[in-house]
């Protein structure tokens, strides 16, 4: 018999936690130093990362107070501490996942909101995710009467509701939201007129959600066996690890698309740069009239001092642009010789 899973819980918490922190920090660097713009989605993902750090701390503390240890090796006080930490983990998990998904959805709406159908779908999902998160958190507070009966079964007259069915329904709805968030950008991404390498890179960034969905399903498969466990503190270690990995990778998935400006600038070989190749300036001969090439300029539509689409000097135009804000202009340039012996002698100046 394996004595303990404590070291496994601590190791996974530290490794995955450091990866999540590094990716989030990289996103903050990208937004502040490269894009030079800060949005609501960035605030939401930072809050989610703070909660992820709290989740990591709870796992580490829990590993020294019962998580991963056999129940027969624990004292009644250890079990009470374990149950308190387990309740806190459930609260942090639900709140963190809600903020992470909201960050993704707000990002979607910011860079793809000019597609009307997508904007409506995103708004509906935002409301759905908020309501689902509130339901999850409220269930924890209303689960037992009195509240602290959850971890102290010695309280006379205390009881807990049987919310197993509600719990599984809630998990199913979480998976539905994961799948919806993952597949929503696919119709738009598939129509992008980008090089295959760049389109593949974007799909991989958005496709992290598929990995999260797989983790959610794997975790749900383990739950029926856990409900009848006689060694809860030991058996719950695996599902809690999956909980943490899932919640953390949602943050990584939220950061992924926002990191494209970073890869475009520093690692273009991975995802490709969206910056158009600038042609060599044409040479003009004096005394002739030349027509400059037609060029397109993306103009951000201002709204209260903030660009409506593609904040940060179009560095986030990764999903296409609203055709209403694209302008084309023709410019004809005429250069003439200056008569010798007149004027100030400088090329291009005219004699008044």
C-alpha positions, -999 to +999 in steps of 0.1 A: +000+000+000+013+034-009+019+054+022+011+088+010+004+110-021+015+141-002+047+146-022+028+142-055+002+168-045+029+193-035+050+187-066+021+191-091+009+222-072+044+239-074+052+229-110+019+238-126+016+269-104+049+282-116+040+276-152+007+294-147+024+324-130+051+326-158+024+326-186+003+352-168+034+374-162+043+370-199+008+382-208+011+412-186+045+420-202+029+417-237+000+440-228+020+466-210+052+467-231+042+456-266+005+463-271+006+492-246-030+487-237-048+472-207-084+459-208-110+443-187-099+408-198-065+415-184-079+425-150-100+394-149-071+370-157-049+387-131-077+381-105-079+345-117-041+340-113-043+354-077-070+328-070-048+302-086-020+311-062-044+308-033-055+274-047-018+263-048-012+274-012-044+256-001-032+224-017+002+226-001-012+233+033-038+206+028-010+181+019+003+186+054-031+183+069-046+151+054-048+154+016-030+124+002-027+106+036-047+076+047-076+085+069-066+061+097-034+080+102-052+112+110-065+126+142-100+141+145-084+176+145-066+167+112-098+156+096-116+189+106-087+208+091-089+187+060-126+194+056-121+232+061-094+232+034-115+211+011-144+236+014-120+265+007-106+247-023-141+242-037-149+279-032-116+291-048-119+266-077-154+278-087-145+315-084-112+311-103-127+292-132-154+318-134-129+347-137-108+328-162-137+320-185-149+356-183-115+368-193-116+346-224-150+357-233-143+394-228-112+390-250-133+373-276-158+402-276-130+427-278-112+413-308-141+396-326-170+417-315-175+432-350-191+400-360-226+406-347-236+369-342-204+363-323-210+393-301-244+380-291-232+345-285-204+358-263-228+380-243-250+350-237-221+329-226-209+356-202-243+356-185-243+318-184-208+316-168-216+342-142-248+325-132-231+291-131-203+305-109-228+321-085-248+289-083-216+269-075-205+293-047-239+297-032-243+259-030-212+257-008-226+283+016-260+267+018-248+231+018-248+226+055-269+241+083-253+255+104-226+265+080-196+250+100-213+217+103-195+209+070-163+202+090-177+198+126-201+170+127-203+172+165-227+202+163-261+191+177-290+194+152-267+200+122-273+186+088-261+188+052-283+186+021-278+158-004-265+178-034-249+150-053-272+153-082-269+190-083-231+186-081-230+164-112-254+187-131-231+216-122-201+198-135-218+189-167-227+226-172-191+235-166-180+211-194-207+225-217-193+260-212-157+248-218-168+232-251-187+263-262-158+286-254-134+263-273-154+259-305-168+294-308-138+310-326-134+281-350-158+294-377-140+327-378-105+312-376-112+288-404-120+317-428-090+338-420-069+346-450-036+339-433-007+316-441-012+281-429+016+283-403+001+313-388-035+300-388-022+267-373-005+287-345-037+306-337-057+274-337-032+259-312-034+289-290-072+287-289-072+249-288-058+248-253-095+247-243-098+213-258-072+200-234-092+216-205-123+198-217-105+165-217-093+171-181-128+179-170-142+147-185-114+127-169-121+143-135-159+135-138-151+099-145-133+096-112-161+111-091-185+082-088-158+060-072-149+088-049-184+093-035-183+058-019-147+060-007-138+048+028-104+065+026-115+100+015-084+119+024-062+095+004-085+089-026-094+126-031-057+135-038-060+125-075-092+144-083-079+175-065-048+174-086-070+173-117-091+201-103-060+223-100-045+213-134-079+220-151-083+254-134-047+264-141-049+255-178-080+276-182-058+306-172-031+294-196-058+291-223-070+326-215-035+340-218-027+321-250-044+343-277-033+375-260+004+363-263+003+365-301+019+400-303+048+386-282+054+356-305+049+378-336+077+401-323+102+378-306+094+343-320+078+348-355+090+314-366+064+298-343+033+316-352+043+340-379+041+378-379+010+397-389+030+427-397+029+432-435+060+432-454+068+467-465+079+471-501+110+489-509+104+525-516+102+533-553+127+556-569+113+587-586+129+606-614+126+643-615+105+660-641+080+631-642+047+625-626+043+592-606+013+575-591+019+561-557+006+525-551-027+520-536-024+513-499-048+503-471-047+518-437-065+504-407-080+532-387-092+525-351-125+540-343-122+560-312-147+557-284-140+576-253-103+577-259-100+540-266-099+522-299-129+501-305-111+473-324-075+462-323-062+482-294-025+491-292-019+502-328-035+472-345-012+447-328-042+426-319-059+425-353-055+387-352-092+378-360-098+402-390-111+437-391-144+454-396-145+464-433-162+496-423-130+509-407-107+502-437-099+531-460-081+532-493-067+563-509-049+571-541-022+597-540-005+611-570+029+627-565+044+651-590+080+662-587+094+689-610+127+703-619+136+737-604+148+762-631+185+767-626+197+801-616+165+810-598+153+806-563+176+796-534+193+768-553+178+739-532+162+710-551+124+711-552+121+748-541+103+772-563+109+808-571+081+830-557 
